[in-house]
Amino acid sequence: MLKPYELLENILLDIENGLKEGISSQNLAKKYELSNGHLSRLFRFAFKQSIGEYIRSRKLMACLDDLLNMDLNVLDIALEYDFEHETSFIRAFKREFGITPGEMRRKGEIVKVKPPLHLFSENKLGDSLLFGPDIVMVPQFYIVGKRHQLNNDDEFFKTGQKVGKDFMDKERLAIKNAINPKIFIGLSKNNETGLIDYLTSVQVSNLKNIPSGYCADTFEASLCAKFRNIEMQYSCFENIQCVINSIFGAIQKFSYDMNVKYAMLSNTTSFMKVNLSQSNGKYIQIELFVPIKKI
């Protein structure tokens, strides 16, 4: 099975080469021995849009040259690019460009074309894909979970992996007011002793009725740098050390970039987020949020 970078790189190339060949997410999934659901989820992880919408957008872009050839009728162009009906082609064209094919021909209007997607070398980290940072505002939220004190060394990742898996397998079930019990949140704080307070948790609607032996915390609203890592895994907590190491490497690069207008806040709280409902046994997305300030 191809790793995420190579798989998506091949898929983007296949789409460009197959715009007149009936390219679809279904035949791409079959080619790469994935379910259509697995492929669709991976594509949305990476590019924040559906693969079906992207293929349709690329077909509409490719048809523009044909459309400007007045000897071709709109129906023939629609069929050539695998639209079932002229009306469905016209509707899709108007959604994409804001005008109908006929209006474009009559008025000669300039339309804005979205460039094709690309992966860049900086997105590739070993066997995984890294995106970011995106600068986001994270609202205040509440969490409940199990608190652990971990050494700030290589053992942090191994121990953090174990306690995170134990929490999601068993301990989260005791929290009755979880907003989404399948979204794991790992909250990290440096404490005065030099250890890391690590809270394996889920987000809750309020801080009432905390189960015995559990802890509550609040992440205050903060401007954050958000990093996303897409990993090929059979368990979302396997190989977590490599994943987090990759993300922290990107954070260090971001911190020392003189062109960046933000700085990381030291001695603050960061959190990792994993949505288990999006895990499909093949690929998983891990997000890390690190508070920043404008400079």
N, C-alpha and C positions, 0 to 999 in steps of 0.2 A: 504494500500500500504506500502511495506517495505521501511524503510529508506535506504539511499545509502550504508552505511556500511554493514548492514545485507543482502541487496539485492546482492551486489557484492560478499560477503563472500559465500552466497548460490550458486551463479552462478559458482564461481571457483570450489566449491566442486562438483556441478552437472557435470561440464566438465570432471573432473578427473574420476568420476564414470560412465560416458557415452561415453568413447572413442570408445567402440565397439558397441555402441547402436545407432549410427546415430545422435549423439548430434549435434545441430546446433544452430545458433543464432535465427533462426525462431522458433524452438520449445521451446527454453528458453524464448523468448519473450511471446509466447502463455502461457506458464506455469505461468509467473509472471504478466500476463495481461498488457503487454506493447506492443507498436508497435515495430517492428524490428528497425526502425530508432531511437526511444527513447533509446532502449537498446544499440545499437551500439554507439550512441553518449556518453552515460554515461560511457561505457567501455573505449572509447578512452580518455574521460576526465581523468579517473583515471589512466590508464596504458599506455597512449601514443602509442597505437597500436590498430589495429582493432580486434574485437572479432573473426572474421572469420580466420584471420591470426593466432591468438593465438590457436584456436581449431585445426587448421591444424598442427601447430607446435607440439602440445601435442600428436596428433595422430601419427605423425612421430616418436616422441621420444618413444612412447609406443610400436611401431612395431619393435623396434630394437632387442628385445629378440627373437621375432618370426623369424626375418630375419636371425639370427645366427643359427637357426634350419634348417639345410640343407635339411630336409625331407619336408619342406614346400616350395611351389613354390611362386614366387613373385606375380603372379596374385591372388592367394588365399589370400595372406596377404593384397594386395591392396583392395580387395572386403570386407574383414573382417573389415577394418578400413574405410569403406564407400567411397573409391575412385571409381569413375565410371569406369575408365579404367586403365590398367596397365601402359600405357604411361603417363597418368596424374599423377599417383603415382610416377613414376620414375622422372618426371620433378620436382615435388614438393620436392622429396627427395634430388635431386641434389642441388636445391636452398637452402635447409635447411642445408645440411651437406657438400656440395662441391664435392661430389662423388655420383655415381649411386649405387643402391642397389647391383648390380652385382659386381661392383668394391670393395665394402666393403666386400662382401663374398670372393672374390678371393684373395684380398690383406691383409685382416684382419686389415685394417686401423682403428686407433683410431679416433672417431668423437667427436666433442664438443657438449654437450647436454645443452640446456638452462633449468634452473630449473623452476618449476611451479611458477606462481605468488602467492603472499600471501599479505594479509592485516595484519597490525600489530596494537597493541593496541594504539600506538601513533598516528595512522592515524585517530582514532575515536575521534571526539569532539562533544559530544551531539548527535544531529541528523545528523551531517554533517561529511564530510571526509576532512582531511587536509593533504596536501603533501608539502614537502619542508623542508628546503630551497634548491633550486637549485641555483648555482652560475652562473650568466649569465652576458654577456656584452650587455648593451642596447645602441644602437647607438643614436645619436642626432635626435630629431624629434620636429616638430612644432605642436602646438595646438591652437585652437580658441574656445572660449566659454564665459560663464558668470562667473564673479568673485564674491565670497561671503566671508564675514568675519564672522567666526564662533567662538564661545567660545570653549576653549579646555576643555570640560567637557562632561558629559553624553548627554547634548543636542546636541553636535556636530553630533552624529550619527543620531538622529531623524531629525534634520534640514538638514543634508547632504543627508539623504534618500529622503526628500521632494524635495530639489532643484535638485537633480540628476534625479528624476522621471519627474519633470517639464521640465527639459532641454531635455530629450530624447523624451518626448511626443510632445513638441511643438518647443522649441527654436533652436534645432539643424538644423531644416529645413531651416533656413535663411543662413546657411553656405554652400556656393555653391562649394567650392573647397576641400571638405572633401575627404580624401583618402578612408575611409570606414565609412559612416555615422551611421552604426549600431554598431560600437565599441565605447563604452563609456569610457572616461578617466577622472578620478577624481584626480586632481593634488593638493597636500597639501604642504603648506609651513608655518612654524612658522614665524610670523612677529615681529617687535620690540615692539609692544604693548601687546604681549602675546596672541594675537588672532591667529587663523589659516586662512591663505588665501587659500580658496578652489575654484578651477577652475573646473566647470563642462564643459566638452569639448569633441571635436573630433579631431583626427589628420588631419592636412591639408598638402597639397603639398608645400605651400609657405605662406608667411605672407602678401600677397597683398589682396586688396579689402575686408578688415575686415568690417563686417556689423556694422552699428551704434549701440552703446550700448554694443558691444561685446569687449572682451579683447584677446590678443594674448600672448603666452608664448613659451619658448623653454626649453625642457628638454635636458640638456647637456649629452653627452656620459658618461656613468658611469658603473662601476662594481656594480652589484646589487644582493641582495638575493631575490629570487622569491618564493613566497608562493602561493599555490593554494588551494582554498576551494571549495568543491562540495556540493551544498545545494539542498534539495528538496523544490522547491518553485513554486508558481503559478504566481508570478510576480518577476522579477529579482531584484526589490528594496524592496520587503517585507523582514522583518526579517534581514535587513542589519546590524543592531546594533550587533546582536548575532554573525553574520558571522565575522565582522571586529574585534570584541572583541576576538574571537577565534584566528584569525590570529595574532593580536597583542600579545596575550599570547604566541604564538609560537615564535614570534620575541624576546620577553624578555628571553625566555628559550635559544634561540640561542645565544643571546648577552652574557649570563653569563656562557656558556659552555666553560670550560677551554681548551677543546680539539680542539675547533674551531680556525682556523688560520685567521679569519676575524673579524673585528669589525664594528659595525654600525656607520655611520657618524652622529653626532649630529647636530641639527639645519640645516637640509638639506631638500631637496625636495623628496617626495615619491609620487607614484601614484598607483591608483587602476584601473584595466582594466576589463571591462565586455563586452563580445561579444554577442550582442543581437541576432545575426543570429544563434547562437548555442543554444539559449534558446528554449526549446520545451514544455514549460508549466508544466514540471515536475521537471527537474533538471537544474541547472545553475552552471557554473564555474566562480568564482571570483578570479582574480589574483592581488597580491599586490607586488610591486617592491620597495625595500628599498636600497638606496646606501650604499655600504660598502667599506672598505679598507683592504688590507692585513696587518697582524701584524707579 
